[in-house]
């Protein structure tokens, strides 16, 4: 069966995002420190989902998807 769409490029194991999602209540503060333009409503909507975080960074900071992806990848490496 052919795969539809490309998975997001990442060097971070999926288990990192499982951990982030599982502790989202605690992680929201760290995310807010990194991306201060994200609102509390944004953080509620993201709920630990990587793709949602990337989308919100794009909107709030007016950057490309690639730039938002790069920022999240850099942040992820510090969360291990």
Buried (B, 14 or more C-beta within 10 A) or exposed (E): EEEEEEEEEBEBEEEBBEBBBEEBEEBBEBBBEBBEEBEEEBBEBBEBBBEBBBBBBBEBBEBEEEBBBBBBBEBBEEEE
